Amino acid sequence: MGRTGVYLLGARGNVAVTAMLGALAVSRNLADTAGMVTAGPEFRGLPLPALDDLIFGGCDIVDKQLRRRAVECAEARILPLNLVEPLASELDRIDRRIHRVESFKFGAAPRGGYLSELAQAEERLSRFRAEHNLERVIVVNVASTEPHFAETSDYDTPEALMTALAVGAPGITSSTLINALAALRQGCAYINFTPSQASELPALRKIARDSRLPHAGKDGKTGETLLKTVLAPMFLARNLSVMSWVGNNFLGNNDGKVLDAPAAKESKLRQKDAALKEMLGGDSFVQTDIKYVPSLGDWKTAWDLVHFRGFLGAEMSLQFTWQGCDSALAAPLVLDLVRIAAVAWDRGESGLLSQLAPFFKNPLDGHTHDFSQQMAGLYAWVDKVRADTASKRKKG
């Protein structure tokens, strides 16, 4: 398949650091593959890129040595400290591929609008591909959540979007949007692991289709929402009426701090509640809240209460508590997404990759939120790839 570049937006964040160190550790037999979907038996025989064939790079506003960030993740109990030193030289090598960028400032647009920011993002991607002789580059957004913005006609066509960028239109309020546009203009695949708006916008979808590039998103499904999309179909299958489903999320780390801001919180909650509301229908009361608890660090606690009605009106409830390490849950999924997207791209698949729906809270293909149905769709795609691969080998 050739060398696959993985360009991470937010490359010094906990998820990115855990994914990169994890890929190194697994490929050198220093760790097992627990949490990686593509390491399961269902994926045997697929032409997936090996983890040591993934060339990592990226950008971040944080200017801190990657090795030091790995130690900080270990101190936060996200990953084992004893993995850092054996992989230190390789972390340093990746460190040299991570570009330091300035925090994106919106408001009074500079002369020339935001085209200079777009050009810089494109230049970073072009340099990354050229310097490391990459067959393909997959850009993955694992940066902090950005506020949701109004989707005006500026985002309807590539031409309208470029005009809006050139004049510095006030509706342009997302660095994620500019990085996604840069990725597609540079011929890269794009995966949005965050709730921020990006390749789902009509203009970017058109660029991806016209350029025959794959993309997917949005918002990685790692914990509480994963449970919701497993449990909700159970209530529906048993014809139990869910009257209310409410939850509270408590988390620390930088993501928790960012999500403490009302605009960013609203953007995140929009994705978390979408799946449940769609599955249960309009009569159910669905509400989630997020609270920043600094002492929890990367360890998220979610408490949910499901109030439902059964036969002859009997009212009952289910309560559950989920406690998990967000980055340790997310990192292997980032590796899965990259590997599956690489296979799809190599097969000539482009546009939205619907088989990636089970990885996201709000999959852009707009089909089902039912996790078991989503996984069935992924396995059906896997079976087709395996059959096609066997057929090609036989003919060869």
HELIX and SHEET records of a PDB file:
HELIX    1   1 ASN A   14  SER A   27  1                                  14    
HELIX    2   2 VAL A   37  ALA A   39  5                                   3    
HELIX    3   3 PRO A   41  PHE A   43  5                                   3    
HELIX    4   4 LEU A   51  ASP A   53  5                                   3    
HELIX    5   5 LEU A   66  GLU A   75  1                                  10    
HELIX    6   6 LEU A   81  LEU A   83  5                                   3    
HELIX    7   7 GLU A   85  LEU A   87  5                                   3    
HELIX    8   8 ALA A   88  ASP A   95  1                                   8    
HELIX    9   9 LEU A  115  GLU A  131  1                                  17    
HELIX   10  10 SER A  153  TYR A  155  5                                   3    
HELIX   11  11 PRO A  158  VAL A  167  1                                  10    
HELIX   12  12 SER A  175  ARG A  185  1                                  11    
HELIX   13  13 PRO A  202  ASP A  210  1                                   9    
HELIX   14  14 GLU A  224  ALA A  237  1                                  14    
HELIX   15  15 ASN A  253  LEU A  259  1                                   7    
HELIX   16  16 PRO A  262  LEU A  280  1                                  19    
HELIX   17  17 PRO A  294  LEU A  296  5                                   3    
HELIX   18  18 PHE A  311  GLY A  313  5                                   3    
HELIX   19  19 ASP A  326  ASP A  346  1                                  21    
HELIX   20  20 SER A  354  PHE A  359  5                                   6    
HELIX   21  21 PHE A  371  LYS A  395  1                                  25    
SHEET    1   A 7 ILE A  98  ARG A 100  0                                        
SHEET    2   A 7 LEU A  54  ASP A  60  1                                        
SHEET    3   A 7 THR A   4  LEU A   9  1                                        
SHEET    4   A 7 ARG A 136  ASN A 141  1                                        
SHEET    5   A 7 ALA A 189  ASN A 192  1                                        
SHEET    6   A 7 PRO A 214  GLY A 217  1                                        
SHEET    7   A 7 GLY A 351  LEU A 352  1                                        
SHEET    1   B 4 PHE A 285  TYR A 292  0                                        
SHEET    2   B 4 SER A 241  LEU A 251  1                                        
SHEET    3   B 4 TRP A 299  ARG A 309 -1                                        
SHEET    4   B 4 GLU A 315  CYS A 325 -1                                        
END                                                                             
